[in-house]
Amino acid sequence: MNCLAPSYLDVGRNGEAISDARLSFHDAWPESDPRLQPQKSRLAGPEDAQMIAECVHIRRLDWEAFQKKTAGKPVHERVFDLINHRTIQFNSRSRFAESEIWKGRIKDACDKGEPISILLPVFCVIRNPVKRLQLTVPTTAEEVSLRHMANIAEMIRQIYPAGAVFHLITDSTFYGLPFGVTAVEALRYVDLLRQMVETIGCGDTIKLHDMAQILSGRFEAFQESYERWSARFHDDPFADGLSPEFYDVWLASMAASLNTAKRQMSYDALREQFGGSGIGAAAEDLHLRARAGLAEYRALKAAAADLKWEEQFFPNAVRATIHTKGVPVLGLRLYPEYKLRSNLLPYHGIGVVRFGPKYGLHYMTVEPEMFICGREQFTRITDANGTTLHYLEDRAD
């Protein structure tokens, strides 16, 4: 397939570029440091494995009804309808259905008897001490996400025996520069993700690739484009036509994504910077660092888009995204409640498991850990090393 074909969709530069990860929720900030409050805690056990399995379940999808409803359609259309189901797709389903690009690629794979490739950039290190109190390592939120994608691949396999493969493009090292994380922690996070994939046993349907490693094959072209965009965005943040309204939201989200753990700030300082008035020397410093970080982040994203990297390296894949877009693209609910009850990505917070009486199942959201810890209705679930895996809310019954 010609990588310069007119069917190429510039997904990276359309719509939301950075997830809305702001922390300016005044009512969510406790008056005193919640980390100093008593916290119920226990080691993870078999009962937690069962709860995680429930969290992976797509509660709003009636699988038997879906199979019956689509039984008379061609195989490729059934697969397309599944990934475009409202419980899996959060972007415009009608816009996605009107585009022939992705349906054509699914049909092509089915005609050849090959696995359907789904391409998704995801998984980055965010070192904000409000979002996670410990180092950013894979926890229950990442596990539920990986198991969820493996579950979708299994549903596709039940429709089409060759199944599907999720190619996850980890951007932990790629965005290390704007987010202020070290290469050491970025690489360790990805290594632990790989171990988690193997432990779960889904290595046949989930493949991890490093974005920086992929783009290194076009080093000269990428670097030239990156430096050009970096100069433009540092000089003028609206150089590509971005509106001031969207820029302000992105800037606040970038501020909440920077590595502020290395500043060793007190709770009051954190609350003032992220949930306060935004006035003062510390807030101004954060604003300046966020502005510079956002310019670098957008330059990296724009340079990758200039290379049309998806078509260069994954020419037959269905492009998915974790962001809201205005083009026909698969907005994948990374875990079942993503963009429903929960708007944060797994690495922008900690998993919170609750029981939902409507379906009689547990479900998981992702929330800033600072807003959950120290609250008496939650129990901290840890591994043997003391790493927080998730928080479990006490059941009302």
HUHULIN-V414361 format. One record per residue. N is the residue number from 1. PHI is phi in whole degrees, 0 to 359 (NA if undefined). Layout:
((N:PHI) (N:PHI))
This chain:
((1:NA) (2:290) (3:293) (4:257) (5:301) (6:295) (7:284) (8:296) (9:252) (10:278) (11:293) (12:302) (13:261) (14:262) (15:64) (16:297) (17:258) (18:224) (19:297) (20:291) (21:237) (22:295) (23:239) (24:273) (25:257) (26:304) (27:288) (28:278) (29:275) (30:296) (31:294) (32:242) (33:299) (34:291) (35:292) (36:268) (37:276) (38:300) (39:224) (40:297) (41:209) (42:203) (43:287) (44:295) (45:224) (46:303) (47:295) (48:288) (49:300) (50:293) (51:296) (52:297) (53:300) (54:293) (55:294) (56:283) (57:297) (58:277) (59:296) (60:268) (61:256) (62:272) (63:297) (64:295) (65:294) (66:297) (67:299) (68:293) (69:295) (70:259) (71:303) (72:274) (73:273) (74:299) (75:305) (76:295) (77:288) (78:295) (79:296) (80:299) (81:298) (82:294) (83:289) (84:265) (85:293) (86:299) (87:279) (88:244) (89:258) (90:255) (91:279) (92:300) (93:287) (94:291) (95:296) (96:296) (97:290) (98:285) (99:275) (100:270) (101:300) (102:283) (103:298) (104:296) (105:289) (106:295) (107:298) (108:299) (109:295) (110:295) (111:298) (112:270) (113:72) (114:257) (115:299) (116:280) (117:266) (118:241) (119:253) (120:218) (121:284) (122:191) (123:78) (124:225) (125:269) (126:240) (127:252) (128:263) (129:289) (130:278) (131:280) (132:222) (133:280) (134:248) (135:299) (136:280) (137:232) (138:298) (139:233) (140:301) (141:299) (142:292) (143:298) (144:299) (145:296) (146:296) (147:295) (148:298) (149:294) (150:297) (151:294) (152:298) (153:299) (154:292) (155:296) (156:297) (157:297) (158:292) (159:271) (160:225) (161:306) (162:288) (163:70) (164:218) (165:233) (166:271) (167:264) (168:267) (169:264) (170:290) (171:246) (172:298) (173:285) (174:298) (175:260) (176:300) (177:298) (178:292) (179:274) (180:75) (181:256) (182:280) (183:298) (184:298) (185:290) (186:295) (187:292) (188:296) (189:301) (190:292) (191:301) (192:291) (193:297) (194:298) (195:298) (196:295) (197:302) (198:291) (199:297) (200:293) (201:86) (202:244) (203:295) (204:280) (205:245) (206:233) (207:242) (208:261) (209:230) (210:268) (211:301) (212:297) (213:294) (214:300) (215:287) (216:297) (217:291) (218:237) (219:307) (220:297) (221:295) (222:297) (223:298) (224:298) (225:292) (226:301) (227:293) (228:293) (229:292) (230:300) (231:298) (232:293) (233:288) (234:292) (235:282) (236:212) (237:294) (238:255) (239:300) (240:258) (241:91) (242:297) (243:281) (244:302) (245:297) (246:293) (247:299) (248:297) (249:294) (250:297) (251:295) (252:295) (253:292) (254:295) (255:301) (256:279) (257:251) (258:292) (259:285) (260:262) (261:298) (262:288) (263:275) (264:52) (265:275) (266:287) (267:299) (268:299) (269:293) (270:297) (271:295) (272:292) (273:290) (274:260) (275:238) (276:260) (277:280) (278:76) (279:248) (280:122) (281:297) (282:295) (283:293) (284:293) (285:298) (286:297) (287:299) (288:295) (289:292) (290:293) (291:298) (292:294) (293:297) (294:293) (295:299) (296:293) (297:300) (298:293) (299:293) (300:298) (301:296) (302:293) (303:295) (304:297) (305:295) (306:302) (307:279) (308:48) (309:299) (310:300) (311:285) (312:293) (313:246) (314:223) (315:294) (316:249) (317:273) (318:275) (319:280) (320:244) (321:212) (322:259) (323:246) (324:285) (325:231) (326:259) (327:254) (328:288) (329:216) (330:284) (331:274) (332:278) (333:289) (334:299) (335:226) (336:307) (337:265) (338:295) (339:66) (340:241) (341:273) (342:218) (343:249) (344:266) (345:286) (346:305) (347:267) (348:258) (349:178) (350:234) (351:291) (352:235) (353:257) (354:229) (355:266) (356:254) (357:296) (358:301) (359:257) (360:69) (361:226) (362:280) (363:221) (364:236) (365:245) (366:240) (367:221) (368:300) (369:297) (370:299) (371:271) (372:249) (373:296) (374:78) (375:264) (376:294) (377:277) (378:243) (379:248) (380:278) (381:257) (382:235) (383:267) (384:294) (385:269) (386:88) (387:286) (388:289) (389:267) (390:191) (391:245) (392:246) (393:278) (394:298) (395:283) (396:295) (397:271))
